Amino acid sequence: MLAAPLTDKATRILKLLLATQYCDGLRGPTVIYDPDDPYKDEYDIDDENTVITLSDWIHVANPTPFWSNHSLTTLINGKGRTLWWEPPWHLLTSRYRFRLVSISCDAPFNSTINGHKMTIIETDGEYPAPLVVDSLRIYAGQRYSVIVHANQPVNSYWIRADPLNPRGTPGFDNGRNLANLRYGGADQKDSETMDNVTLPLNEDELNCIESPQPSGKPELGGADIHENNLTFDVTGATFTTPPVPVLLQVLNGTYNAKYLLPKGSVQIEDMSSASSTPTRRGVGNVKHATVKNVMPELLREFEGRLFVDIALKNFILNVWGVEEAVLDFIVGESWVLDAGHLEEYDKCDLEPKMYKPFADLSEILLSTTMTRVRQKFFPDSDPQEERSPIFLWHDRGHKTISGSRTTRKPDIMAFGAPFGPEHNPLWFFSRFSIEFKREEKKGSRTGKGRRTPATTPMASIAEARLPSTALPKSLSQLPLSQSVATTATGATSLSSAGIPHLPTASKKRKSSDAHSGQPSKRSRKGKEQSTIKSCEPCLITQEQTQLARYALECLAASPRHYVTGIWIDRYDISLWYFDRACALRTVRFNFETEPHYLALVLYAMNVCDDKHAGFDLHFVLPALPQPGETTPLHDHIVGSEISLPLNEKYPGKGRYRIEETLYAYRGLLGRGTMVYRATPLLDMDPECEPEVLKIFWPVLTRPLEATIIEDLHKALPEKWREHIPEVTYSTTFTAAELKLPRVELLDSSVLETLEDRQQHVLGMKVKKKLWEAPNVEAFMEIFVDCVECHYHAYKEGRVLHRDLSENNLMFKHRPDGNVLGVLNDWDMASRVDENGESQLSNATHRTGTIPFMARDLLVDGTPPPHLYRHDLESFFFILVWAAVYYDFPHGKRKGYVVELEAWDSPSLLSSQDAKKLFILDYAKRSHILKHVTPANHLLLPWIDALWFCFNAAQRDFKCPDNEWDDSTLGGNITFENFMNTIGRAPRG
């Protein structure tokens, strides 16, 4: 038995498996709702009313665990009838997710709902591709989630659960094995519908949209649970029957699981994450970027980096750049929301229904706000000279937008002109994201936190009555201003109604209350006091990661310093800010009781310019794609120009034209590395070759990559300098120089606790990828060049690279046509002291690329110091990787080898285990090396020799003591031994 929190989102069964207790009725459904259900937009109702349990009803207690008595009828949600019982009444309507759970002791059921198709969207906790059926066979312990559209004439329809086991009693005479699905308004009588099955479930047609990884290891004896007749071993402990039944112990007041069972039967495990280790890779390194995989990484990424209770006024002043005089005027005015739209909004029981009334009342409020501001500050302005409008797009919540990590269906996206209804929505050009929380009407929340239709009491299936019509297929439009441009996709244009944009005030803002504005004529009694300096780090919730994922896509798609968003939780609104170092959230306000703040937010959105929307103004972006044009995600920036400060150290450099995106960081917080192929525009040579332009956000405590490279060029012997990249341009911008809002909104003491970052721009000559080597012989020369260059950087330059990967070993051609290895990407490098030990920074994350990291570094918690031998081990793993994957004749990487992909496991410990097995187990090693193609067999002697070297070092390993040299594993792993093992003499 395992005692652990439930983290899976699925339909489960709670049951007691001691002897015959399960068959005798100690069982029931348990539902864990998934906020990232990929099908959540396909149904309207999913609560305890839509859980349907099927069980066999046995009148006599079962004698043994191996034999059940004959079932007389099927119980549907615990109700049923034999030949003389009255039927239960089930009152249902609209677009439902039914969770069908078989808690049968023995009998399987053939289940149908007469006259209705069922779309299967979940089976036993996994999401398959949608499959439409009209009958399905469900066995004991199985669970299915199906979507049923209540789009038939108002009537009663049979739910059939015909038992197929000989111990059941099949058939439907006198209503046995039946229940009524009754539409609202239907007569209170049994259904008269007939069964007409044409689409029975064929389980072979169920295909998972994600491939779950089985537990244990794929080898003989690798299972993590071993069964022996009726006993089970889990981590070496065997479950044994307790002397007193568990249920009786609970009734007697014993609640702790470890006291209910014999000693050793309960193993307490940390199952707070899907991985076997709390040490994770980060969002940017999630390999299979499903929502299920990305969300926990986002939650972890924000630990200690989300700061809340930012004063609303300070946020709008410093982030969106509204002039303080206008802000104070808006906050000081009296505002009244349209009563009709507010009442309509108040009645909404589903999120999509909230859009239109909120939009309608916002349109009226914004129009009034613009008029008052114009009359106060610009009485002589021409209303015809309008500022370019903000364009709101939502497509009624149906359109999926592809991004760098996942596909999303944002509630509302805001775009600047000239974006219009004819354009496809693109993360690249999005200015804001607005997310509504799916929350029930005030006062109608259940104990489990699920939504309830405002007119329907929470009860059993038999008591739920709703209107018989389904939701409309589309949501209404979202007009939000005087000048409205509404489209068939649901997009709307926001116009500033002729209000000129006021410049941002340059002085530092101070706040006096939670929102820090002038007192409004509407009372704000009881508001929590807050200033910009008092915010504390806080955890982000799973629901709020929705906005974070939108920010992630925007930052990955286009050059930005930060992204903002708006969170609407029924009546409460908070504003959000995301950059590469932290996230900020304002104090919430209630727009029903504080409409002056809603007026302020709407105005700020409308007048916010590109800079205050977070865009990097060093870039001059290209024109929008043509209407209807589809452009690959990272191609939107192609053709952009970037203008950077001129530097006499790099004459002719500073302006570039972007030709191609070579790499885009896929995380939110962190380095945010973007790498482009870019052509210098100020170079004296009009035919100059494109260069590599790298833009990223290193932590302040880490030495700049340009500085590391320049120092290496000074320190290394001349013959090794050409193996280090040459810097062609470099500049740096601190957060203060860029005037990032976090500088004003966070106190300096808070920034000191933060892993604060600066923007670094680095230009270098273009190099070729390792797999583009002309042949395997050329690859071998490149590899040796990089190993020796790495050693001299360590010895003479006193710099340890620490992030060796297949992407960092590169090459160029000499004038004579021969290849020359270049060791690239020194941004994670560390200086070393006279003893060769790394001088650690205050950065909290580990360094390295997972498939190539040394085994010692893939551990829980804080890794050990990064040693030179760890980089030698990385070189070995790169060599094996190249031998298996590289197709040199065609200049590309080949497909997918399961055994080697285990090195890139989502779990660091799993990656460590896979590499340990490769090093220690000759059979495992051989199993991987059988994938080396004949063309790469020249690499096998090197691999074999190095394998024996690392194998011997591992077998010689002992706990470090005064005589054991851990830095070389007892003298086994050194540069000299590495070179001697591959048969190459160091070139000095």
N, C-alpha and C positions, 0 to 999 in steps of 0.2 A: 504494500500500500504506500502511496506517495502522498505526503501532505504538502500542498503547494498552491499558490494562487492560480485561478483560472485566467489564462491569457488568450486562448483561442476564441475566435468569434464564430459561433456555430450553434446548431441545434444539437443538444446532447441529451443523454438519458441518465437520470439519477436512479440508481438501483442498488439493492442489497443482494449480494451473491452468496450468502451463507445458506447452504443446503437449498431448501425450496422457497425461501422467503420472497425471491423475485416473482416466481410463478403465483405465489399466494397473495400478491398485491402490493408489496413494498417496492414501489417503482413510480416514476413520474418524469415528465420532460423538464429539461433545464435549457433555457435559451440565453446565449451571450450575444448581444447585438453588436454588429460590426458597423462603425461609423463610416468605413470606407468600402462598404458593400458595392461592388461594381455595378450592381443592378438596382441601386436604390432609387433611381429616377424612373424605373419601369413599373413601380407599384405605389399605391397611395396609403394603404393601411397594412400595418404589421405590428400587432400587439398580442396580449395574451388571448384575445378573442379569436385570433386566427391560427392558434395552435390546435391541431387535430390529432388526438391520440387514438390508436387502434389497438385493442387488446382482446384476447380470448377470455370468455367468462366461464370459469369452472366452479361448479357448486360444491365440490368436495376438495379438501386439502390434498395437495400432491404428496404421494408417499415417499418418493426419493428424488434426488437430483436428476436421475436418469430416465424418469418416466412421469409424464403428466396425464391427468385424467382427461376424459372427453369434454370438449368445450361445447356448451349448448348454444352460444350465440356470440356475436361480436359486440363489444362495447366501443362506442364512438364517443370520445371525451367522457368516458366513464358511464355512459348511459346506453340503454338498449332495451330489447324486449325478447322474450321467448315467445312461444305461441300465444301467451295470454297477457303480455305486458303492453302498456300504452307507449306510444312513440315520444321521444324528446322533440321539442320544437327548436329549430335553428333558424335565426333571423339574420340574413346577411345581404349585403349589396356592394357595388362599385369595382375598384381595381385592387385586388388583394394579393398579399403573399401568404399562402397557407403553408404552415410547417407541419408536414405529415410525419408522425412519429409512430413507429410500431413498437409498442411495449408488450408485445405478445409473448407468452411463455413458449409457444411452440409453433402455432399456425402462421403461415404466410397468408397475405391477403392480395386479392386482385381488386384494385381500387379504381373507381371511376366517379365522375360527377356528371350525371346525365345532361347532355346538351351543351357542355362546356369543354373547351380545350384547356390543357394544363401545360404551361411552359416551365420546364425544370430548370432551376437556376442554382440549386445547391443540392449536393448529395453527400451525406456523412461528413459535413464540415468542409467540403471542397467545392469551389465554384467551377462548374463545367460550362462549356459554350451552351447557350440557350437551346433547348430541345423541346419541340412541341409534341405532346402525346395526348391521347384521350383515355388511356388506361395505363396503370403501372402496377407491377408486382412488387410488393414490399415484404421483406422477411423480418423475423424477430431482431430487434436492435437496429434496424435501418432507419434512416431519416432522409426525407426529401423535402425541399422547398419548391413550391410551384406557384406561378402567378396565374390567377384566374380573373378574367374580365367578366364582370357582371353586366353583360351587354345583351342579355336575352330578354324576351318579354317577361313582364312581372308575373311570377308564378312560383310554385315550389318545385324543386328538382331533387331527385334522389342522389344522395351520396352513398355509394355501394362499397362494401368491404367484404367481399366473398371469401371465406376461408378455403384454402386449397389443401390443407393437411387432413389426412383421414381422421385425426382426432377432433377436428372441428365439425360443425354441422353446416354444410353449404346450402345455398338457396335463399330465396327471398319471400317465402310464403308467410303471409300475415305480417309482413314488415320486418322479418328477421334480417340481421346484418345490414340494416339500412338506417339512414338518418336523413332528415329533410334540410335542404338548403333553401331557405325561403327569402324571397325579395321583400323589401318593405312594401306594404300595401297588398300583398297576396292574401288570399283567403286562408283561414286557419284550418287547413285540411291536408291530408297526405298528398304527396306528389302522385301524379298519374303518368309521369314520363317513362319512356322505354329506354333501354340500354342499346346503343348503336356504336360499337367500337370499330374504328377504322385505322387508328394510329396507336397500336399498343407499343409500350416501351421495349426497345431493343437495347440492352445495356452496352452493346458494342458501339453504339452511336454516341455514347457519352464521352466527351473529350474534355479534359481539364484545361482551363486557360492558364493555369500555373502547374508546374510539375513538382509536387511535394517530394522532399527528400526523405527516404525511409530512415528510421533510427537504426542504431548499431552500425556495424561495418560490413561491407560486402565481401565476407570471407567466411570460411568454415569456422564455426564457433564465435562469430562476430556479433551475434544477437545480444542486445542488452537485457533481454528478459528470457529466461529459460523455463520451459514448462516440463514438469515431470508428473504425469498423471493429473492429480488434482492439486498439486502444490506448485508454487511459482517462486523462483529465485529472482530477486531484484537487488543488484549490487551486492550479491553474496548473502542476503538475508532471505529466509524462507517464511512465507506466510503460513501460520498455523491457526486452526480454529480456536477462538477464545473459549475459556471455560464457561463464561456467561454470555449469552447473545448480546451483540453490540447494542441493539435497540433497547434492551432492558437496562443496560448500563447507562445509556443516554437519559432514559426516563428517570433513572435513579440519581441524575445530577452530574454524571461524569461527561465532560464535553471535549477535553483535549484528546486528540487522536492518539498521541503516543502513550496515553494511560489506558486506552480502551483495549489494546491488543498485547499479546505476549511480547516480551523484550526482544528487540531486534526486528520486529515485524514492520515498524514504521521507520522509513528513511526520509529525513527532512532534506529536500533538495531546493536549490535556488533556481526557480523556473520563471523568473521575472522577464526573461527574454527568450526568443526562439533559439538563440545561439547557446552553446554550452559554456560560453564565457562572456562576462560583461565587457570585456575589452573588444571594441568594435572598430570597424574600418572607416566610419564616417560616411556621410551621404555621398560625397564625391567618388567613393570607391565601392559603392554598392554595385555588384556586378549585374544582377537581374533586377532592374529598377521598377518593380511593381510597387503599387501603393503599400502593400503589406510589408515589403522590405524597406521602403524608404521612410515610412512613418516613424518606426522606432529609432532610426538614426537621427531624424530631425529632432525628436524629443530629447535625445541624448545631447545633440549638438547645442541645444539652447540652455543646458544646465549651467547656471551661473552667468549666462549671457543675455538673459531677458530681464529688462528693467521696467518696472511698472510704476503707475501713479505719476507719470509725467503730466505736468499742468497743461491743460488743453490750450490755453492761450499761448504758452511758450512753444508748444508744438507747432501751432499754426503760424506763429511769427517766424520761427527759425527753420522749419521744414518747408512750409508752403509759401513763405515770403510775403504774407499779407502785411500791409502797412498798419502800424499799431493804432494810428488815429482811426482808420476805418474799422479795425477790429473792435476798439472800445465803443465806437458808435453803434455797431450792430449789437453788441452784447448789452448795451445800455438801453436799447429800445424795447418796447413792448411788442410781442408777437402773438398772434392767435392762429392756431392750425385750423384748417377747414373741418368743421364738426362732422360733416357727412362722410368725408373720406376717412377721418379718424375712427368713426364708428364702424365703417366697413373694414378697416384694418384690424380693429379690435375683435371682430368676429372671425377672423381667418383662423382656420384650424390646421392648415398645411402651409409649408413654406412657399410654394409657388404662388399661392393665392395672395401672399403678402406684397408681391411686387407692384401690382397696379395701384392699390390704394396708397401705398407709400409714395409711389412716383407721382400720383395725382396731387397729394397734399404737398409734396416737395416742389412740384411745378408752381403751385400757387404761392408758396412761401418764397421761393427764389425770385419769382417775378416781383413780388412786393419788396424784397430786399434790394434788388437792383434799382428799382425806382427810387427808393429812399436814399440809397448811397449816391445815385446820380444827382438827386435834388440837393443833397447836403454838400457834396464835394465838387461836383461838375455841373452846375446849373446851366452853363452855356454850351455843354457838349452836344454834339449832333448824334442822336440815337442811330442814325444810319451808318455812322462810322463805327461799326461793331468790331470788337475783337473776334478773332477766329474762334469758332465754337468748339467746345468739348463734345465729343460724339460718344454716346453710350451704346454699347452693343451687348445683347444677351441671347438672342436667338431662342428665347423662351426656355432656356436651360437645356436644350436638346443637343446642340452641336458640340462635338468633341474636338478639342484643339491639341495637336501633338506638340510635345516639348522635348527637351533634352533627356528627361528622366521618365516621365509618365505622360499619359494623355489625361486631360482634365476637362471638366465641364463647368467653367466659371459661371457664377451667377450673373455678374455684370463686369464688363471691362470698359474702361474709358480711354478714348483715343483723341489725339489732337488733329486739327486740320492738317492736310486735306483729306484725312481718312473719312470715308463715307460709306453709305450702305452698299455700294457696289464692290467694296474691297473685302477680301478674306481677312478675318481677325488674326492678328499675328502678335505673339509675345514680344517680338522685337519693338513694336511701336506702342505697346500698351503703356498708359500713363498711371492708371490706378486700377486696383481690383477691389470689388465690393463683394462681401460674402455675408449672406443671411444665414443665421442659425436656424435649423429646423427645430423650433420650440413650439410647444403647445400654448394655447391661450392661457392667460393668467388664471391660476386657480384650478386648472384641469390637469395638472401633472399627477401622474400616478406614483406610487411608492417606488416603482422600478425606473421612473424617469422616462417612460415612453409617452408618445403623443396619444391624446385621446380626442376624437371628434367632439367639438364643443357641445353638440346636442345629444351625445350618446353616453350613457353611464357605462363604466367599466364593469363588465359582467361576463358571463359565459357566452359561448357562441349563440346559445338559444335566446339571448336577450339583446343582441346588438342589432339595432334597426337604423338604417341610413336611407337617403333617397336612392332610387333605383338607377339613376343615370350615372354613367362614368364621368370622370373629369374630362374637360375638353382637351383636344389633342395639342392645343397651343395656348401659351399664356398671352395676356394682353401686352400692349406696347408700354414703353416706359417714357412718356414725355416728361421732361424735367425743366423746361424753361419757356421764356416767351417765344423764342424762335425754335420751333420743333421740327426736326426732320425724322420722321418715323418710316421704317421700312418693313418689308415682309419678314425680315429676319428678327424683328423686334429691337433694332438699334434706334437710338435717339440722339439728337444733337443738342448740346447745351450751349446756349448763347449768352454772352455777357451783357446783352442789351445795351450796348454802347458805353460800357463803363471802362475808361482807360485803366490800364494796370499801373498801380502805384509801386514804386521801387521798395525793396526790402529795407527796413530800418537797419542802420549799421550798428547802433548801440546795443549793448548787452541788455537782454530783457530780464526783468524781475517779476515775481508773481506774488500776489497777496492772498489768494485762496486756492481752492482745489483747481479752478479753471483760470484763475488769475486774470479776470477781466473787470471792467467797471461794474458796479452793482446794477443788475437788471431791475426793471420795474416789476418783474415777476419774482416772487419770493423764492429763494434757494435755501431755505432753512434746512439745517441738518447735513449739508454737504461736508464731506471729509476734507479737512485742511491738508494741503500738500504743496510742496515747492519743487522746483526742478532739481534740487540737490538732495531730496530725501528718498528717492526711489531705491528699491532693494531688488536684488536678483530674485527671480521667480521662475517657476516651471511653466512651460507652455502646455496647454491641454491638447488632446488628440484632435478635437474639433478645430482648434485654432491653427493647427498645422496646415489647414486648408489654405489660409492666407500665406503661410510660409512657403508652401509649394508653388503658389503663384509667383511669389517674389523670386524663388529659385529659378523658375523658367525665364522670367524677365532678365535677371542678371546673367543667365547663361546665353541668352539670345542676343543681347545688345550691350554696348559699352555704357555702363552706368556706375554711379557712385553709391546709389541707394534706391530702394523701392518703397513705396508706401501703399497702404491699404486701409479699408474701412470694414469694421466688424459690426454687424447689426444683430443684436440678440433681443428679438421682439421689440422692446422699447429702448433698451440700453444700447448706446453707440460708443465704441472706442476707436481711436485712430492708432495705426501701427506703422512702424518704421523698421526697415531691415537694411543693414549694410554688411560688409565682410567681417566686422568685429562683434556686432551685437544686434539686439532687437530692442525696440522701445515700444511701450504701450501707454496710452494716456489714461487719465482718470476717466471713468465712464460717466456719461450723462444720459438722462432720461429725456428723450425728445418730446414726450407727451407733456411733461411738466416743465421742461426747459427748452422751449422752441427757439429761443435766441441762439442757443449753441448749434442747433440744426441749421438755422439761417446762416450762421458763421461758416460752418463746414461746407455748405453748398456754395457759398460765395467763394471760399478759398479754393475749392476744386475748379471753379470756373475761371479764375484769374491766374492760376498757377502756371508759370512759364516752364520751359524745358529744364533750366538749371534746377529749379525748386521741385521739379518732378523727378530729379535724381540723375538725369542724363549727363554724361561726360561731355562738356562743351569743347574739349579739345578735338572732338570728332565733328566733322561736317557730314551728316548722314545723306545717303542717296535718296532719290525720289521713291515714293511708294511704288510697289509693283502695280502693274496694270490691273484693272478690275478683273477679278476671276482668276488672275495668274497665281499659280502655285509655285512657290520657291522653297528649296530645301532650307531647313531651319537656320543653318549658319551661313547661308549665302546672301542674306539680306544686307550684310555689312559690306559685301564686295562692291568696290567702287567708292566707298567712303574715303574721305581724306582726314588725316589727323595732323594737327599743327601743334608742335611741342616747342618749348623754349630753345632758342639757338644756344649752342655751347661751343665756344672757340676751341675747346678740346677736341671736338668732332666737327670740323668744318664741312659745310655742305649738307649737314644732317639736321633734321628737325621737322620736316614735312614729309609725309608718306601717303601713298595711295594703297589701300588694302586690296590685295589680289585674291586672297584665299584664307579661310580659317583652317589652321593646321591642328589646333587643339583648343577645346573649350572645357573649362572646369565645370564639373557637374554637381557641385555642392552649393551650399548657401553661405555659411560662415566659413572662413578659412582663407587660403591664398588666392582663390578666385583666378587662377592663371588662365589667361587667354593668349594664344600664340597665333600670329598671322604671318603670312608671306606678304611683304609690302615693298613697294618700289619707292626709293627716295626721290623726292621731287625737287630738292634744292642742290642735289649733287652737280658738280661741274660737268660731269660726263652725262650727256643726254641719253646715252645708251647703257646706263648703269644697270647692273643686275639687281633683281629683287633681293631683299634681305629678310631675315627673321626678326619680327618685332614681338617681344614678349612683354605683356602687361600683367602685373600681379601685385598682391598685397602681402608682403612679408611682415612678420611681427617686428616691432621696434627693437627688440633685444637681439635679433639675429643679424649678423653682418650682411650687408648687401651683396648680392651675387656679382654685380659689376666690380665691387671692391675686391672680392675674393679672387676673381679672374685676373684683375690687374696686378694684384700682389703676387699671384703665381707666375705671371709673365716676368716679374722682376726677380723672383727667387729661383726659378728653375734654370738648369743648364740650357743653353741656347737650343740644343738639338731636341729638347722636349717641349719647348714653348709652342712649336707648331701643332702639337697634339692637344693644346688647350684652345678653346674658341677665342676669337678676337672680338673685342667689344667695339662696335662701330658707332654706338650712341648710348647714352645713359642719362636718366634724370629721375628725380624723386620728388614726390609731393607728400607732405605730412597731412594729417587730417585737418590740422588748423589752417594750412595753406590752401587746402581745397574748400575750407569753410564747411566741412561736414557738420550737419546739425548735432551730432553726438557731442561735439566739442562744447557747444553752448548748453546742451541739455543735461550733460552729466558732469558732476563735480570732478575735479582733478584727482581726488582721492579714490573715486570710483574708477576712473580711467586707469589708475595705477594697478588696481586689482584685475583689470581687464587685460586680455592679451591684445593690446592695441596694435593697430597695423597702419602702414603707410603704403602709398602707391609707388611702385618702382617700374620704370619703363626701360627696357634693355633691347638694343639693336645688335644683331650678330649676322655673320655671313651664313648663307644657307648650306647645310650639310645633308648628306644622304643617310637614309635609314640602314640599319645593320643588314636587313634581309635583302637590300638592293645591291649587295656586293656582287661583283661579276660572276664569281664562282666560289666553291668552298675553300679553295686555296687562298683566295683574296680575303675571305672572311677570317681565316686563321691568322693572317698577317694583321688585320685590323684588331682582332681580339688581343694579340700579344702586345701591339702598340698601346692599347688602352690599359692593359694590366701593368705595363712598365711605367706609363705616364702616371697612373694612379699611385704607384709606389713612390715615384720621385716627388709628386705633389705632397705626399705624406711625410717623406723624409726631409727634403730640402725646403718645401713650401710650408710644412707644418699645417697641412690642411687635410682632413679626412672627408671624403666625398659623402658617404652615408646614404646615398639613394641610387645605387646602381640598378639599372634595369635595361631591358632590350631597347628602350627608347633613348637612353643616355649614352650608349655606345654607338658612335656614328663615324662617318668617314668622308673624305674628300679625295679627289684625284690630284696627284702631283703633276707638274708640267710634263714629266716623261710618261704619264699615263698610269703609273702605279698607284695603288691605294695607300692612304695614310689615315690611321685611326685617330679619332678625335673624341676625347672624353668631355661630354657636354653636361649642362644642367647642374650648376654648383649652388643652387639656391638653398639646399638643405645641408650644405657642408658646414663643418665645425672646425675651428682652429684647435690645434693640439699643442700641449706643452712639451717641454724638453724630454719628458718621459713617454711621449706619444699618446697621452691620454687626452680625450676630448674635453674642451672647455665648454661645459654645458650652459645653455641659455636658460631663460625662465619659461620657454615654451613648454606647454603641457602635453603636446601630442608627440607620438613616436615618429621616427623617420624611416622611410623605406617604401618600396613597392612590393606588395604582399607576395606575389609568386616568387620573388627573387630574394626576399629577406632571409637572413640567417635564422636558423631554428631557435637559437637562444632568445631572440628578440620577439618571438611570437608567443607571448605569455600574458597571463592575467595581470591586471594592474600595471604598475610602473616597470618598464623593461630595464634590464641591466645596462650599464654603460656600453656605448657602441664602440667596438674595438676594430682594429685593422683586420684581424682574422675574419670578422663578420663580413667585411667587404670581399675578402677572398672567397668566402663561401658563396656570396652572391654571384661572383664571376663564374663559379662552377655551375650554379643553377642556370645562369644565362646560357652557358655552353650546351647544357642538356636541352634546354628549351629550343635553342636554335637548331640543334641536330634533329629534333623531332618535327618542328614546325616550318622551317625555312625551305622555300623552293627557290634556290638561287638562279637556276636557268630562266625562271619567269619573274624574278624580282618581287616575290610576294610571300606572305605568310599563308600556310595551309590551314585546313579545317580544325577539327576539334578532337582532342584525345582525352577521354574521360579520366584516365589515370593521372595525367599531367595537370588537368584542370583542378584536381583536388588540391594542388598547391595554391590555388586562388580561391579557396573556400571562403564563404561568408564568415565562418568562425576562424579566428586566429589560431586557436588550439587545434582545430581540424587540419589547418594548413601545416602547422608544426608537426602533427602526427604523420601526415602524408610524407613529409620530407624526412622525418626520422626513419620511417619504414624504408624509404628509398635508400638511405645511407646504410642502414643496419641489415636489411634483408636482401640477400642476393637475388632471391626469386622475384621480389618486388622490383628491384633494379632491372632485372632482365625483362620483366613484363612491360616496363616503360620503354626500354631501349629497343624492343622488337619493332617499335614504330619508326625507328630511324630509317629513312629511305636509302636505297643503295647509293644514290648520288652523294649522300652525306656520311658514308661509312668512313671517310678519312678522319672524321672527328672521333670515332669510337676508341682508338688507342689513347687519346687524351682523356676521354671520359672514363675509360676503364682505370687508367693509372690514377687519376684524381679521386675516383670513387674509393679505391683501396687506401689512398692517403687519408681521406676523411673518415672512412670506416675504421681504420686503425686508431686515429685520434679519438674517435668516440669510444672505442673499446678500451683505450688506455685511460680514459677520463676517470678522475677521482676528485673527491671534494677538495677544493683549493686549500693548500696549507703552505707552510713556509718553503717547501721544496717544489711544489707544483706551480708551474707557470701557466696561469689560466689565459693570459693574453695570447699564447700560441698553442694552447692545449698540449702542454708538455713538450713544446718544441716541434710539434708535428706540422702546424699550419703557419708557415712563414713564407715570405716572398721568395726566398731562395729555394725552399722545398717545392713551392708551386711551380716555379720556372723549371727546376730540374726534373720534376715529374712529367712535364709535357715535352721535355727534351730540348729546351731552349736556354741558351746562355744569356744572362742579363747583359744589356749593351752599355751599361754605365751612364 
